[in-house]
Amino acid sequence: MTTTHSAETTNARLVVENLGKSYGSGANAKEIIGDLTFSVNAGEMVCIVGPSGVGKTTLLKCLAGLHPNTKGAIYIDGKQVSGPPKEMALVFQDYSRSLMPWFTVEKNIKLPLRHLKLSKAEIASRVEEALAAVGLSHAAKQHPWQLSGGMQQRVAIARALAYRPEILIMDEPFASVDAQTRFELEDLCLKIRDDFGMTILLVTHDIDEAVYLSDRIVAIGNKPATVLEVMDVQLPEPRDQITTRALPEFSELRSHTLELIRKAQA
């Protein structure tokens, strides 16, 4: 059921190699990430799980080039990351703060396109396609405050899609919505991966979500953070919220992952 992989993967789009991150210097330095090595293959959905405070968000900030890593390296298609990669887009947990309430949905989606050399027709086409992909074609002229939480997160996802990244990074993207909406957004995430051929790395505290979504799960733990195990998820495709979660393999992998994280906490 579980297989440990090295970062040396021929199909790897994103490679994290002996990554470490500390804040401060000298005697006051605080090491958050000790040594992380894993990879994400092209077109793959990988979920990172671990206890609160282990450094998952710090890891994403390093991957996105927002924080410099203290040691090790990050590579995209063999090229070392030294700043925000143009191939990558991020979707954050707090959609209410990432959307501009004074802009319409349409204008919010256009924001990351401002610095691209695109015609007005191309921008309009991208916005229309992104809205259709997340099921919000009818909401283009509305403002975020007129939408439910789940719809606002769909807008945030649509904004990332309009940018057309090769790699999509998501930080607890469904944590602030109700359970039913969360299931709908999880299925949307799988649809986006399949329809757009994106490589997706998602951080979540929800182990069930990680098992449901993933091709592989990277479990991290300890302080400073290290990789506990990288697990293959070999559940049947396409996945279904009821059928997939009822499979014995789902329960087995969920229990195994939970045990890993609890042992690391202890």
C-alpha positions, -999 to +999 in steps of 0.1 A: +000+000+000+028+025+009+059+032-011+087+056-002+100+076-031+132+096-035+131+130-053+150+115-082+119+109-104+123+111-142+088+126-145+093+151-117+080+186-124+087+199-088+116+186-067+123+195-031+158+184-022+171+185+014+151+217+021+157+235+054+143+267+067+153+287+098+142+321+111+168+344+128+205+339+130+232+327+153+221+316+188+186+330+182+179+310+150+148+289+151+148+259+127+113+253+114+121+228+085+149+204+091+153+183+060+126+177+034+130+157+002+102+148-021+089+153-056+057+160-075+053+145-109+038+162-139+000+161-138+000+146-103-020+156-072+001+155-041-012+164-006+010+174+023-003+164+057+011+170+092+002+184+126-005+220+132+026+241+136+049+217+118+059+242+091+035+233+062+027+270+054+064+279+057+072+251+032+046+265+007+061+300+011+095+286+002+081+267-028+065+299-040+097+318-037+083+341-011+107+330+016+144+320+008+153+285+021+182+282+045+196+250+029+188+226+002+171+235-031+138+236-050+136+228-087+109+232-113+116+212-144+153+210-134+157+248-128+164+260-093+138+283-078+153+316-066+121+338-066+084+335-074+082+311-103+061+323-133+049+287-138+032+286-104+000+300-089-013+299-053-047+296-037-048+305-001-070+294+028-085+328+035-104+336+004-121+366+021-087+384+023-074+373-010-103+387-030-109+425-035-144+432-022-147+464-042-140+445-075-165+423-093-158+386-097-147+393-132-122+420-122-108+399-094-100+371-119-083+396-142-059+408-114-030+383-121-033+389-158-024+426-157+013+420-160+010+395-189+011+408-225-024+397-234-050+413-257-083+423-242-099+395-262-075+369-247-081+382-212-119+381-217-116+345-230-095+334-201-119+349-175-148+333-193-131+299-194-120+300-158-155+310-146-171+282-166-145+257-151-156+265-116-193+268-124-196+305-119-204+319-153-235+335-140-216+355-113-191+375-133-207+409-125-213+402-088-190+412-059-174+387-036-195+398-006-226+388-026-214+352-027-213+323-003-179+312+012-178+283-012-185+305-042-158+329-031-132+301-029-143+291-064-135+327-075-101+324-060-095+291-078-108+306-111-083+335-107-055+310-105-068+291-135-070+322-156-033+327-151-029+292-166-001+280-143+017+247-148+018+241-111-010+250-087-002+253-050-031+253-025-028+261+012-058+246+032-081+259+005-113+243+018-108+247+055-132+276+059-163+261+043-190+236+055-186+199+049-209+196+019-192+226+001-158+211+010-168+178-008-179+198-039-146+218-039-126+186-036-143+172-066-138+205-085-101+202-077-099+167-092-118+180-123-094+209-127-064+185-126-079+163-152-093+191-175-063+214-174-035+188-169-022+207-139+003+196-114-012+203-080+003+204-045-022+208-017-016+213+020-043+200+043-049+191+080-077+168+069-063+133+064-096+120+048-093+148+022-057+140+015-065+103+009-095+112-013-076+137-035-041+124-037-020+104-061+006+105-033+006+118+002+037+134+018+034+131+056+057+155+075+063+157+113+088+164+140+103+197+150+121+207+129+100+192+102+112+161+083+094+137+058+079+108+077+068+089+047+056+093+011+026+071+003+011+060-030-026+063-031-039+035-054-077+041-052-099+035-082-106+063-106-128+083-110-133+089-073-166+094-057-173+110-023-195+081-011-181+050-029-144+059-026-146+068+011-164+035+018-135+014+004-114-007+029-083+007+012-094+042+020-098+034+057-065+015+058-045+044+043-063+069+065-055+049+097-018+045+086-014+082+079-031+092+112-008+068+131+023+083+115+014+118+125+004+109+160+036+090+166+055+121+153+036+143+177+043+120+206 
